[in-house]
Amino acid sequence: MPPPAPGVARSAAVNQENVAVNGNRSSSAEIADVLRERIQAGDLKAGDRLPTQAELVEEFGVDRGTVRQALRILQSQHLLTNVSKGSPPRVAEVQAEPQRSRAARVVLISYLKEAFRSPEVRIDAISFTAETLMWALGEMCTAVARGEVHPKSVEVRCLLPGPDVVLPYPDPVDRPELRGEVHRKLKAQIEEQQKVIDFYLSSVMRDRGIETKLAFRSLAFVPSVKQYVLNGTLALQGNYQVARRSYEDLPGEEAFEVFDVSGFKSMLFEFRRDRGGQDAEIVQDTKECFDALWESNAPRHTLS
């Protein structure tokens, strides 16, 4: 089980001085901080059940979606299991490194570890949501806290669908009247993902003396392909795959089926500039297309 990042732990300590024990915490990242500290301190041991989502909502004074996002952050760090099973999640047992797959989440983390060996890290991303990037950067913050990597600077630019864009997914199969509510919830989750990424970079990397810059800009469309350009030398891209799944995130509604895309499960294919030939051309073309979208077609929407 990885130790808590020093910057994250320090941030949580400061927050605890400013609020009561059950004080309001609006950020899922801050809630994840508190729960992580309880696990690391042994207040919650391997196999223990966490409080229910309703109990956490009452304790932290936030909505259920914020609590659910905090639990997913801890699950991504292998601290919790059974987060989406309908019952309170459990503290994870100490496990060996999970077997790698070609899923986008795992692949992106492996390539970010490579990119973070450079003194100056540059990450350009185009995606439907910021979820995969959020988890991958969380892993890199842990690596920074452990001293495994220590770049001098990290710059992240991310293009996401704008707040006024009509989303095609998730699309309720038999409940079209819920489409608007489902899409409003997803847009709120995308905003929260951006806040979590900002929290990771500001509270952890800057604590280690790493200069960070983070910016989001809005697309006027929904991309069907996710793309990353790392340090201007490596391009990753993969198609979003549409599939049916159960949707359980609307309060007061029973689970229902939706057509949706999963960024976690999509494949990512690599193209390297140093291979020359078609690979180099694809890297250059992807980079130029991103830059063109960034400068001309994307209104500014920046966190830094």
C-alpha positions as CSV (number, residue, x, y, z in Angstrom):
1,M,0.0,0.0,0.0
2,P,1.6,3.3,-1.0
3,P,2.4,5.9,1.7
4,P,0.4,9.1,1.6
5,A,2.0,11.9,-0.4
6,P,3.6,14.4,1.9
7,G,2.0,17.3,0.2
8,V,-1.4,15.7,0.4
9,A,-1.0,14.8,4.1
10,R,0.2,18.3,4.9
11,S,-2.8,19.8,3.1
12,A,-5.1,17.6,5.1
13,A,-3.5,18.7,8.3
14,V,-4.0,22.3,7.5
15,N,-7.6,21.7,6.6
16,Q,-8.3,19.9,9.8
17,E,-7.1,22.9,11.8
18,N,-9.6,25.1,10.0
19,V,-12.7,23.0,10.3
20,A,-14.4,21.0,13.0
21,V,-14.2,17.3,13.1
22,N,-17.3,17.0,10.9
23,G,-16.5,20.2,9.1
24,N,-17.6,20.9,5.6
25,R,-15.2,19.8,2.8
26,S,-16.4,20.6,-0.7
27,S,-13.7,18.8,-2.5
28,S,-13.6,15.0,-3.2
29,A,-9.8,15.2,-3.1
30,E,-9.9,16.6,0.4
31,I,-12.3,14.0,1.6
32,A,-10.0,11.3,0.1
33,D,-7.2,12.9,2.1
34,V,-9.0,12.4,5.4
35,L,-10.0,8.8,4.7
36,R,-6.5,8.0,3.4
37,E,-5.0,9.4,6.7
38,R,-7.4,7.2,8.7
39,I,-6.3,4.1,6.7
40,Q,-2.6,5.0,7.1
41,A,-3.0,5.7,10.8
42,G,-4.6,2.3,11.3
43,D,-8.0,3.7,12.3
44,L,-9.3,1.7,9.4
45,K,-7.6,-1.6,8.9
46,A,-7.4,-4.0,5.9
47,G,-10.8,-5.7,5.5
48,D,-12.7,-3.0,7.5
49,R,-15.8,-1.6,6.0
50,L,-16.0,2.2,5.5
51,P,-19.0,4.1,6.7
52,T,-21.9,4.1,4.2
53,Q,-22.1,6.9,1.6
54,A,-25.0,8.4,3.5
55,E,-22.9,8.5,6.7
56,L,-20.0,10.2,4.8
57,V,-22.4,12.7,3.2
58,E,-23.6,13.7,6.7
59,E,-20.0,13.8,8.2
60,F,-18.5,16.0,5.4
61,G,-21.5,18.0,4.5
62,V,-21.4,17.3,0.8
63,D,-23.5,15.5,-1.8
64,R,-23.4,11.8,-2.6
65,G,-21.6,12.4,-5.9
66,T,-18.7,14.1,-4.2
67,V,-18.3,11.2,-1.7
68,R,-18.5,8.7,-4.5
69,Q,-15.7,10.5,-6.3
70,A,-13.5,10.5,-3.2
71,L,-14.0,6.8,-2.9
72,R,-13.0,6.3,-6.5
73,I,-9.8,8.3,-5.9
74,L,-8.9,5.9,-3.1
75,Q,-9.8,2.9,-5.2
76,S,-7.5,4.1,-7.9
77,Q,-4.7,4.2,-5.4
78,H,-5.5,0.5,-4.4
79,L,-6.6,1.5,-0.9
80,L,-10.3,0.4,-1.3
81,T,-12.2,-2.4,-2.9
82,N,-15.9,-2.9,-3.8
83,V,-16.4,0.8,-4.3
84,S,-19.2,0.2,-6.9
85,K,-20.8,-3.0,-5.5
86,G,-23.8,-1.3,-3.7
87,S,-22.4,-1.9,-0.1
88,P,-19.8,0.1,1.8
89,P,-16.3,-0.4,0.3
90,R,-13.6,-2.2,2.3
91,V,-10.1,-1.2,3.0
92,A,-7.9,-3.2,0.6
93,E,-5.5,-5.9,1.6
94,V,-1.8,-5.2,0.8
95,Q,-1.4,-6.7,-2.7
96,A,1.3,-7.2,-5.3
97,E,1.4,-4.8,-8.3
98,P,-1.7,-5.7,-10.4
99,Q,-1.1,-7.4,-13.7
100,R,-0.8,-4.9,-16.5
101,S,-3.3,-4.7,-19.3
102,R,-3.7,-2.6,-22.4
103,A,-6.5,-0.6,-20.8
104,A,-6.1,3.2,-21.2
105,R,-5.8,3.9,-17.5
106,V,-2.9,1.5,-17.0
107,V,-1.2,2.3,-20.3
108,L,-1.3,6.1,-19.6
109,I,0.3,5.7,-16.2
110,S,3.1,3.6,-17.7
111,Y,3.8,6.3,-20.3
112,L,3.6,9.1,-17.8
113,K,6.3,7.4,-15.7
114,E,8.5,7.5,-18.8
115,A,7.6,11.2,-19.5
116,F,8.3,12.2,-15.9
117,R,12.0,11.2,-16.3
118,S,12.5,14.4,-18.4
119,P,13.3,17.6,-16.5
120,E,10.4,19.4,-18.3
121,V,7.2,17.5,-18.6
122,R,4.5,18.5,-21.1
123,I,1.2,16.7,-21.3
124,D,-1.4,17.6,-24.0
125,A,-4.7,15.7,-23.9
126,I,-8.0,15.7,-25.8
127,S,-10.7,13.5,-24.3
128,F,-14.4,13.2,-23.5
129,T,-13.8,13.5,-19.7
130,A,-10.6,14.0,-17.6
131,E,-11.1,10.8,-15.6
132,T,-8.3,8.7,-17.1
133,L,-5.8,11.7,-16.9
134,M,-6.9,12.3,-13.3
135,W,-6.1,8.8,-12.1
136,A,-2.8,8.7,-14.0
137,L,-1.7,12.1,-12.5
138,G,-2.7,10.8,-9.1
139,E,-0.3,7.9,-9.6
140,M,2.5,10.3,-10.7
141,C,2.0,12.5,-7.6
142,T,2.6,9.4,-5.5
143,A,5.8,8.7,-7.5
144,V,6.9,12.3,-6.9
145,A,6.2,12.0,-3.2
146,R,8.3,8.8,-3.0
147,G,11.2,10.5,-4.7
148,E,11.0,8.1,-7.7
149,V,10.8,11.0,-10.2
150,H,11.5,14.7,-9.8
151,P,11.1,16.8,-12.9
152,K,11.7,20.6,-12.7
153,S,8.4,21.5,-14.3
154,V,5.1,19.9,-15.3
155,E,2.7,21.6,-17.8
156,V,-0.7,20.1,-18.5
157,R,-3.1,21.3,-21.2
158,C,-6.4,19.5,-21.6
159,L,-9.2,20.0,-24.2
160,L,-12.6,18.8,-23.0
161,P,-16.2,19.3,-24.3
162,G,-17.5,22.7,-23.3
163,P,-20.3,23.2,-20.8
164,D,-22.8,24.0,-23.6
165,V,-22.0,21.0,-25.8
166,V,-24.8,18.4,-26.2
167,L,-23.4,15.2,-24.9
168,P,-24.2,11.9,-26.8
169,Y,-23.5,9.7,-23.7
170,P,-24.5,8.4,-21.3
171,D,-27.8,7.8,-23.3
172,P,-30.6,6.1,-21.3
173,V,-31.9,3.1,-23.2
174,D,-35.5,3.1,-22.0
175,R,-35.6,6.3,-19.9
176,P,-35.2,9.3,-22.3
177,E,-36.8,11.6,-19.8
178,L,-33.7,11.2,-17.6
179,R,-31.2,12.2,-20.3
180,G,-30.9,15.8,-19.2
181,E,-30.3,14.9,-15.6
182,V,-27.8,12.3,-16.5
183,H,-25.8,14.7,-18.6
184,R,-25.9,17.5,-16.0
185,K,-24.4,15.0,-13.5
186,L,-21.7,14.0,-15.9
187,K,-20.8,17.7,-16.6
188,A,-20.6,18.2,-12.8
189,Q,-18.3,15.2,-12.6
190,I,-16.0,16.6,-15.3
191,E,-15.7,19.8,-13.4
192,E,-14.8,17.9,-10.3
193,Q,-12.2,15.9,-12.2
194,Q,-10.6,19.2,-13.2
195,K,-10.5,20.3,-9.6
196,V,-8.9,17.1,-8.5
197,I,-6.2,17.4,-11.1
198,D,-5.5,21.0,-9.9
199,F,-5.4,19.7,-6.3
200,Y,-2.9,17.0,-7.2
201,L,-0.5,19.4,-9.0
202,S,-0.7,22.3,-6.6
203,S,-0.6,20.3,-3.3
204,V,1.9,17.7,-4.1
205,M,4.3,18.7,-6.9
206,R,4.6,22.3,-5.8
207,D,5.4,21.0,-2.3
208,R,8.4,19.3,-3.9
209,G,9.6,22.5,-5.6
210,I,8.2,21.5,-9.0
211,E,6.9,24.3,-11.1
212,T,3.4,23.4,-12.4
213,K,1.0,24.8,-14.9
214,L,-2.4,23.5,-15.6
215,A,-5.0,24.8,-18.2
216,F,-8.3,23.5,-19.5
217,R,-10.0,24.8,-22.6
218,S,-13.4,24.0,-24.0
219,L,-14.1,22.1,-27.3
220,A,-17.2,22.9,-29.3
221,F,-17.7,19.2,-29.9
222,V,-17.4,15.8,-28.3
223,P,-14.2,13.9,-29.4
224,S,-14.7,10.3,-30.4
225,V,-11.0,9.6,-29.9
226,K,-8.8,10.3,-26.9
227,Q,-5.4,11.6,-27.7
228,Y,-2.3,12.4,-25.6
229,V,1.0,14.0,-26.7
230,L,3.8,13.6,-24.1
231,N,6.8,15.9,-24.2
232,G,6.2,16.5,-27.9
233,T,7.8,13.1,-28.8
234,L,5.2,10.5,-28.0
235,A,1.5,10.3,-29.2
236,L,-1.1,8.0,-27.8
237,Q,-4.6,7.6,-29.2
238,G,-7.5,5.3,-29.0
239,N,-11.2,5.1,-29.9
240,Y,-14.0,5.3,-27.4
241,Q,-16.0,2.1,-27.5
242,V,-19.8,2.3,-27.0
243,A,-21.5,-0.3,-24.8
244,R,-24.5,-0.9,-22.6
245,R,-24.0,-0.6,-18.9
246,S,-26.1,-0.2,-15.7
247,Y,-26.4,3.4,-14.5
248,E,-26.9,3.8,-10.7
249,D,-25.9,7.4,-10.0
250,L,-29.2,9.2,-9.9
251,P,-30.6,9.7,-6.4
252,G,-34.1,8.4,-6.0
253,E,-34.0,6.4,-9.2
254,E,-33.5,2.6,-9.6
255,A,-30.6,1.4,-11.8
256,F,-31.3,1.6,-15.5
257,E,-29.4,0.8,-18.7
258,V,-27.5,3.4,-20.7
259,F,-25.3,3.4,-23.8
260,D,-22.0,4.8,-22.7
261,V,-18.3,5.0,-23.4
262,S,-15.5,4.0,-21.0
263,G,-12.3,5.8,-21.2
264,F,-10.7,3.3,-18.9
265,K,-11.4,0.4,-21.2
266,S,-10.4,2.0,-24.5
267,M,-7.2,0.8,-26.1
268,L,-4.3,3.2,-26.5
269,F,-1.8,2.9,-29.4
270,E,1.6,4.6,-29.3
271,F,3.6,6.5,-31.9
272,R,7.1,7.7,-31.3
273,R,8.9,10.4,-33.1
274,D,12.3,8.8,-32.7
275,R,11.1,5.8,-34.8
276,G,11.0,8.0,-37.8
277,G,8.7,7.3,-40.8
278,Q,5.0,7.1,-40.3
279,D,5.3,7.2,-36.5
280,A,7.1,10.5,-36.6
281,E,4.6,11.9,-39.0
282,I,1.7,10.9,-36.7
283,V,3.3,12.4,-33.7
284,Q,3.9,15.7,-35.5
285,D,0.4,15.8,-37.0
286,T,-1.3,15.0,-33.6
287,K,0.8,17.8,-32.0
288,E,-0.1,20.3,-34.7
289,C,-3.8,19.4,-34.6
290,F,-3.8,19.9,-30.8
291,D,-2.0,23.2,-31.0
292,A,-4.5,24.4,-33.7
293,L,-7.5,23.5,-31.6
294,W,-5.9,25.0,-28.5
295,E,-5.2,28.3,-30.1
296,S,-8.2,28.9,-32.5
297,N,-11.2,26.7,-31.7
298,A,-11.1,26.4,-27.9
299,P,-12.4,29.3,-25.7
300,R,-10.3,29.8,-22.6
301,H,-11.2,28.0,-19.5
302,T,-8.2,27.9,-17.2
303,L,-7.1,26.6,-13.8
304,S,-3.6,27.4,-12.8
